[in-house]
Amino acid sequence: HPVEALHGDLGMLAKGDVVIALSASGETEEILQLLATIKRLQLPLIAITCDENAGVGRTPSPANAHAAEKQSTLGSAADVSLTCSVTEEACTLGLAPTASTTAMLALGDALAVALSHKKGFKEEDFANLHPGGKLGKRLARVEALMHSGDAIPRVSAQTKMPDVIYEMSRKKLGVTAVVDGDSLLGIISDGDLRRLLEKRGKDALDLTAGECMTRNPRTISRQEFAATALAIMEERKITSLVVVDDNRNLEGIVHLHDLWGTEMV
């Protein structure tokens, strides 16, 4: 707010900043009092006013000199002057800025979107700067939601199926990773168990994890967004994803239930 700026908040300005000043009339006294300091600091100034004759640049050409004379003080002082002029305000008295303030908001959004596109602003940047709220939850990383360490169900390829079932039941994720050390070999899910028992009956209990596992399962990186994990689960109609590093070493498991807390499901 310009009044707060006059009482010390101007100290927030630094070299490289751009000042955007909004005033329907372009004659707001508190803003005009800031102009000398803004110029002294050599900061670019963008004015958003309701000047009908707003234009880019402070130095008018002879052809538009007459129009520049009608421009507001703020618009004339700005390096770039943008107009939010409206035919009629929504105020029934035609006095209070109403439609024009909405136009200013829209123009501000347009500037922000154009700048983010110009700077190559990505979802990763948004996630780092907006960790809270529903948007922040949607942009959460897999590593923030996955089960890791001792919470990961894991067995070796030589593990007998009764012990595989015990590990899956104990860790309560409906799946277990089959590993050689930390290297992922495959997975066994609840669905795999049901199909195996339907096909082999009690003889299935004599098999090993390596004989029953699904090889080369779909995996995900810990740096991926939770939304990406959800999209993969929906596409594959699965409830768990194994998290691995670049060498396919096991790092964790993310479950559909973990994503429910993000309000994406």
C-alpha angles and dihedrals in degrees: 000000000000094000091055089046089056090053099053110300090104084080087077091069117098138176110287094033123124119214118219112193121192122199127147093209096032087224101087103147097215091054094045089055088061096056097085092053093045090052092045090054088048093231120159111249126211115190123201110193141142092254108143089207099048116145143160118281136024099246111074121210118236088255094062100028092111092053091048090056088063093050119108123256092252093047092049092050095049126097087219122022119196124187130222093177114160130194093232137002119235090233108108089222092050090231113095117072104248114134088033093055090053089051089051091053091051092048091048090052090049091053092048093049093046091050094048089051091048092051093046093243108188139191089263090060091047091051092051093050099037108044095148135073129024092309091053091050091050089053094048116132124245090241090064092057106032127105110243142172115014090355091072114097107227138162136173124250089254095055113120117238096249088060090044090055090048092052092049092048093046096051094041098212098115092239142063132205119232109216145176100214100312095332114109114235100169146303139255118209134189087257091054089053094051093049091046093051091047090053103037104020116199090345087075089075090066092061128091129237090252091058094049105036128109107242124221096012122190109274138182138209121248089235094060121104119262087236089061091052090051092050091052092049092050092047094048095036091232132133102213139045127197114229115218139170126238090281092051092251113155114257104160150313126254118203131201089243089060089059095052090075090060091064090236094114 
